[in-house]
């Protein structure tokens, strides 16, 4: 969708369509010696316009099951963005959760400059600045 602030979020680019492993093709990645967790695996949306960047999004409600893996994925994304991300792009961990304590730890550790740890409300606020 387009806003007056001229940013656009393109969704629907998920899974294998958007499998990015630090700009390597599969053969180069395999030969690089990198661990698969060092590669950015899932992009849920692209941001274009006043900001250019990538969003990975998760809903984290309750405890148990695969919920802890959700946090691991967010940490992996934030670490990847800090290590390999382009300085002119933003990397958004969009997390809507009832686990405030864990969310705040993630936010305190990684939310800086071009890595954003946000919920839907804060994402909109930052994009509209």
Buried (B, 14 or more C-beta within 10 A) or exposed (E): EEEEEEBBBEEEBBEEEBBBBBEBEEEEBEEEEBEEEBBBBBBBBBBEEEBBBBBBBBEBEEEEEEBEEBBEBBBBBBBBBBEBBEEEBBBBBBBBBEBEEBBEBBBEBBBEEBBBBBBEEBBEEEBEE
